[in-house]
Amino acid sequence: MGCSWMSGTKNEEFIIQKLNYTQKRLNSIYQNSPLAFISWNKEGNIIDLNKAAVKLFGWDKEKIKNKDFISTIIAKKDRAIWLNWKNKDLKDFPHDFMSRALKSDGSVINCSWNNEVIKEEGSIKEFISIAENLNNDLERELEMIKLLRAINETDNWIVITDQNGIIEYANT
């Protein structure tokens, strides 16, 4: 009997060590992800945010905690989309979409959002909203559109070919 008790204790220690290691790994991924992670509770208050969220939105981590996520982070024009889920079924909660967000300086950025609901024993514990800044992509697209417009409006011929001389693009 003494032997099985010892192996049970060693087994528990091993499981605790593995859980601690897993927790450290997940925390490292959360904190060092290039994507902005913001967790908030079912009342809507911000619980935590990672380094990328601090950098993207410009908020001091301690000053933003306990502020309302939707009114603090989401641009006024898009708040209705986010509020749809309140007092309703979670199927109305937006999971993968784009909306505008507010930075601490009041400027607005376009973000791609992915939201997850974290439940424990059937009840909602928190939400994790993962944001990616789309402004850089949009700015590049706008520059490309300007360049394409300039190319098409010039009186000169512009022809792009592949290495075999096959035309891939010709302006109007």
Order of alpha helices (4+ residues) and beta strands (2+ residues): alpha-beta-beta-alpha-alpha-alpha-alpha-beta-beta-beta-alpha-beta-beta
